[in-house]
Amino acid sequence: MTINKRLLRLSLFQLGLGFSVVVFNGALNRVLIAEEQIPAGIVGWLLSLGLFVAPARALMGFRSDREKQTFGYRRLPYAWYGTMLVFCGLSAAPFSLLLLSKASQLNSDVPFPVAVFFCTLIFLLYALGVHVGQTGYLALVTDLTPKHERSRAMVLLWIALIIGQIISAFAIGFFLEDFHPMKLVQVMQSASVIFLVLAVAAIWKQDRPVTLEDDAEDFSSQVWALLSVRKMRLFFAMLFFGTLGLTAQDILLEPYGGQVLGMSVAATTRLTALWGVGMLIAMLIAWQAIPRLDSPLPVTLMGCLVGLAGFALITAASTAKSVVMFASGAMVVGIANGLFLISTLSLIAYLADIKTAGMYVGLWGLVQTSAAGLAALAGSNLRDAVARLTGDVARGYTIVYMSEMVLIVVALVFLMLIPREAFVASARGRSAFAGLTEVPGA
């Protein structure tokens, strides 16, 4: 695949989004839980809000498939609306730190429930922006990329996302060496400006006007037609449980490093960089492997197995009190996440065409982000509950990690139930992804 300038420019959106991911899911949640002593359940609630607006991915994707109102452009309006919502949410997010910090103090003038309410609005704004913006953006990339090149195009986009995370993790770690809440506020607002500039540069004049015939089928009809295929039901079930298993630790790794292993804010922020290195390794593996396979699902299988190994390392780290073992486990989980995510997205991108790309990518995003949001909520509350019952903070974390291993095994069961022909070499002249070609629109 020749990487053209258009695709490289499109990847700037993901690069900018990487900055916001590190700030939200890394530094901010670590500070709220470990430094400000905000209950992990509250932080998990805020970071899981994407779960409640996740249906916007599928709905906005479907609408972008049929968009005819905005000067003939279909994807650009949704990518733009989402970009502005992310910018606003990211700009306002530092106030959640100040609000919750003040409200958690004794004799505070700000009632804690009021602080949580306003923080919920801020995090909802950000989550909705990511859903709408990234769905329109991924549908645009799918439109502009030939089918046989889409797996590598998606790999390139996620490499850009990971590079953004790695760069921002090191930068944030440097600025937070001497931690102060106002420094985090400055970092978050700087990240919002960086994201806006990169996102606008990525999507400016990329969409192209398309005239499509009217389609009588409504949103629900198309969704049910897709889910009527057994293989797709199994695929989405596997995607849901696999994402649950691989992401419930996302908001817990940094607090775990701080509370159990005594790591500093800067040191735990750099864990995101290690996780990103793992994701980058996964993308390089996927870049070479997926285009040469008859199906990306063997890469999904590899991701699940690697994930089990990673969580075994992380769980053992608390007993051994080993920062090296913990950091190694975080990187291995990053590899697993990368393999799982890019293989499932590559399959969906291949099955889509110009009339269905928005809905297909939106449904993938709906299942994936719903599972990730539920995982953040369940994982953080499970950690709090076990810690309270046992009086052992470390045990609260390890129970979450062990539960994730069980969920990955459930995902493996669904993966094994997908018919064997999805894995075997295709007949000459058939789709590269044998056994999955009777999906509507494929």
N, C-alpha and C positions, 0 to 999 in steps of 0.2 A: 504493500500500500504506500503510495506517495502522499506524504502529509502536505496538503496545500495550505496556502496562506489563509484562506477563508476559515478552515478548520482550526488552525492555530489561533486565529483571532477569536473564534467562538470559545476556545478553551479558557480565555481570560475570565469568563463568567465564573467557572468553577474555581479558578485560582483565587478570585476575590471571595467566593463563598467559603473557601478554606479558612480564611482569617476569622470569619464570624463563627464557624464551628468550634475552633479552638477557644475563642473567648467565651462562648456560651457553655459548651459541654466540658470545658477543661478548667480554665482559671476561675471563672465566676462560681461554678458549683463547688469547687474545692474551697474557695474563700468563705462562701456562705456556710458550708457544713463544718469545716475544720477550724477556721479562724473566728467566725461570728457565732458558731454553735447553733445555727438554725437547724431544726430537725431535718434529717435526710428525706423524710416523707414529704415535707413542704417543698423542698428543692426538686424532688422527683416529680411532684405534682406540676410545678412550673415547667419543667423540661419535657413533661409528657403531654403538654397541651396540644402538640401537633396531632395527637390521637383524635382529638375531637373535631378538628377541621380537616382531617385527612381525606374525607370524601370530596373535598374541593379539588383534589388532584384529578380524580376520574371525571368529575363533572366539567371542570375547566378544560381538561384535555378533549372531551367530547365536543364542547362548544368551540374550541379552536379548530377542530376538524371541519366545522360548518360555518366558521366566521366569515361574514361577507360585508360587515358594516363599516369596519375601520379602514377606509381607503383601499379595500380589497385585500388587505393583509390578514393572515389567519393566526400566525403564532406570535408575531411581534407585540401586539397589544398585551397579551397575557404575560409575556416575559417582562415587559416594561412595568405593568401594574405590580407584579410580584417584586421586582427590583425596588420600587419605591417603598413598598410595605416593609421589606427587609431593612432598608436604610433607616426608616423611621423607628422600627422596633429596636434595631441595634443601637441607634443613637439614644433611645430612651432607657435602654436596659440598665445602664449604670445606676439609675435612680432606684432600681430594685434593691441594689446593695445598700444604698443609703437608707432607704425606707425600712427594710427588714432589720438592719443593724440598729437603727434608732428604736424601732417598735419592740425589739427583743430586750431592751434595757428596762430595768425596774423603774417605775414611776415615769414611764415615757408618756409624752403628750399624744403619741400616735398609737391608737389601738392596733394590736397585732393583726386581727382579722381585716381591718381596713387596709393595712399595708399589703397583706396577701392579695386582697381584691385588686388593688391597682397594679401590683406586679403581675397578676394573672392577665390583665388587659394588655400589658406591655409584651408579655411572652406570647400571647395569642396573636398579636399583630405580627410579630416576627415569624411565628410558625405558619400563619396563613400566607405570608409573603413568600416563604421558601416553597410551599406547596404550589402556589399559582405560578411563580416565576420559573421554578425549575421544570415544571411540567411543560409549559410553553416552550422553554428553551430546549429541552430534550426532544420534543416533537419537531422543532425547527431543525435540529441536527439530523434527525432521522429523515426528514424530507430532503435534505441537501446531500445525503450520503447514499451511494448505491448499496444494495442489500449485502453484497459479498464483502463490503468494507466496513459494515456497521460495527462488528465486534471490536475491531481495532480502533474505530472512531470512539466508541464508548470507553475503551481502555485509555486512550489519550486524554479524554475529558477527566477521567478519575485520577490519572497521573497528575494533571493540573491541579485538581482538588487537593491531592495529597501533598504536592509541592507547596501549595499555599498553606496547608496545615503545618508542615515542617518548618517553613520559613517563619511563620507567625509564632510557633511554639518556641523557637529559639529566641526570637525577638522579644516576646512577652516574658520569657524566662529571664532575659538580660535586664529588662526594665523593672522586673519585680524582685530582683535580688534583695533590695532593701524595701520590703513590702510596706505599703501604706494604701488604705482604701482609695484615696484620691488618685494615686498612680494607676490603679485599675480602671477608674473612671476615664482617665485620659487615654489609656490604651484602648478601651472599648469604643470611644468616640472616634479615635483615629482609625480603627478598623472599619467603622461604618463608612467613613469617607473613602478609604481605599477600595472597599467593595463597590461603592457607587461608581467610581471612576472606571474600574475594570469592567463592570457589568455593562455600562453604556458603551465602552470601547468594543466590547464583544458583540453586542447585538445590533449596533448601528448599521442600518442599510443592509442587513443580512437576509431578511425575509424577502420573498418574491411574490408578487400578486398571482393568485391562482384562481381560475374559474372552474367550479365543480358543479355537477348536476345536483339538484335537490335530492335528498335521501329521505324517504317517508318514514324510515325506522327511527323511533325515539331512543333516548338514552337507555331506558330500562330494557327495551327489547334487544338492543345490541349487547348489553351486558349479559342478559340471560342466554342469548344465543352462544356467546363465548363460553359461559360456564356450563352449558349443556354438554360440552365435550368432556368426557371423564378424565382424559389426560390433563386437561387444563385445571380441573378441580384438584387433582392430585398435585399438580405443579404449584398452585397457589397455596394449598395446605402445607406443602413442604417449605415454600417461601416464608409463610407465616411463622411456623414453629422454628425454622432455622434462624430467622431474624430474631425471634424471641431469645433463643439460646445464645446467640452471638453478640447481643447488644445490651442485655440486662446489666452488665457491669460497667457500661459506658460512663455513668455519672458516679460510680463508686471507686474506680481505680485510683484516682488522685486522693480522695479522702482516706482510702485504705492505706496508701503510702504514707500519708501524714499521721494518721491516728495509730496505726499498727506498727509501722516500720520507722516512724520518726523522721520522715523525709521533709525537707523544707518546701515552701511554696514554689520556689524556682525549680527545685529538683523534680517535684511531681509534675510541674508544667512540661518539663522536658520529656516526661513519659509519653506525651502526645506525639512528640517527634519520633520516639522509638516505635510507637504504634504506627505512625505514618511511614516509617522505613519498612515495617512489615507489610503494609498495604502496597507500597511501591514495589517490593519484591513480588507480591502477588500479581500486580499488574504486568510486570515484565514476564512472568510465567504465562499469564493469560494471553499476552500479545503473541507469544510464540505458539502456544498450545491450541487455543480455541479455533483459529482459522484452519488448522490441520486436522481437526476432529470432525466426525460426522454429527456430533452433538456437543453442546457445552456442558451437558449434565455430568459427565465424568469429572469435570473441574469442580462442579458443585459438590460431588462426593468427596473429593480431595479436601475441599474447604471444611466440610463437617469433621472429617477425621483429624485434620490439623487443629481445629478448634478444641476438640477433646484433649489433645496433647497440651495445648496452651493453658487451658483451665486447670489441668492436673498440676502444671508447674506453679501457677499462681496460688492455688490452694496449699501446696506444699511450702510456699514461701513464708506463710505466717508461722508455721511450726518451726522452720529452720531459721526464722528471723533474717532471711537473706534478701537483701535489696537486689543483688545480681540475679537471683532466681526469679524474683518478681518482675524485674525489667525484661528479662528474657521471655517470660510468659506473656507479658503485654505485647511484645513484638510478634510472638507466634500467633496470638489472637488477632493481631492486625493482618497477618498473612491470611488467616482463615477468613476473616471478614472480607478481605479483598477478593479472594477466590470465589466466595459464595455470591457476593454482590454482583461482580462483573459478569459471571457466567449466567446468572438468572436474567440480568438486564440485556445481555447479548441475545439471548433467546427471544425475548419479547421484542427487541428492536428488529430482529430478522423477520419475525412474523408480521410486522406492521407494514402497511402501505400508506400512500399519501392521504387516503381517506380515513384511516383508522389509527394513525400514529399517536395522535393525542390521547385517544381512549386507551390504547394498549399500554402506553407509557404511564398514563394516569392510573390505570388499574394496578400495574406493578408498584407504582409509588404509593397507592392507597394501602395495599397489603403490607408493603415493606415499612412504611412510616407508622402505620397503625400498630404493627407488631413492635416496632422500636419504642413508640410512646408507651404502650402497655408494659413493655419490659422495664422502662425507666421507672414507671409508677410502681409496679409490683416489686421490682428489685429493691428499690429504696425503702419501701414499707416493710418488706420482709426483713431487711437488714435491721431496721429499727425495732421490729417486734421481737426478733431473736435476741438482740442485744439487751432489751429490757427484761425478757424472761430469764435469760441466763446470767446477766450481769457481765457478759464477756463481749466486748465490741468486736474482737477478731472473729469470734464464732459467727456473729451476724453476717459478716462479709463472706466467710467460707461457705456458709449454708447457701447463700445466693449463688456462688460459683458452682457448687455441686448441683444445684437445681438447674443451672444452665446446661450442664453436661447431660442431664436427663432430657431436657428439651431438644438438644441436638440429636440424641438417639431417636426421639420421636420423629424428627425431620428426616433422619436416615430411613426410617420405616416407610414413610410416604414416598421417599425417593426410590426405594426398592420396588414399590408398588407400581410405579410408572412402567408401562409395558417395555419389554426387552428391546423391541425394535427401535426405541428412542436412542439406544446406545450403539447399535450395530451399524456397519457400513451401509450406506444407501445404494440403491440400485442406480445404474447409469442413467443420467437424465432426470433423476428425482431431486427433491430438495436436499440441501446439505444437512438439514436436521430431520433425518428420517423418522417416521412415526409420529410427527407432530404437525403434519401438513393439512389435516382436515379441519384445522381451526378456521372459523369464519374470517374471511379477509386475507388469509395467508396464501 
